């Protein structure tokens, strides 16, 4: 899939990262605790949540996705293999897929 997005500067991205870390009370230095932040999505973004779905529930090339839900928020759907790989192995790419979806909620809210 191809998506269009508006242009953003590196400086704006850095500001967003500071805001995101502040929202979730994450220190400005060190690794970003993706799975801890994922757990807190419903607390920070009202009406938003995440679901672990069976791998076949999403297309083969989609590891996770963020979709509007029936409430006022969004739902992050994460393939089971992606979540458990991120949880057990702390695999960077898998954590990256999840973090990417978290950023959709942050940016869209």
Buried (B, 14 or more C-beta within 10 A) or exposed (E): EEEEEEEEEEEEEEEBBEEBBEEBEBEEEEEBBBEEBBEBBEEBBEBBBBEBBEEEEBEEEEBBBBEEBEEEBBBBBBBBEBBEBBBEEEEEEBBBBBBBBBBBBBEEE
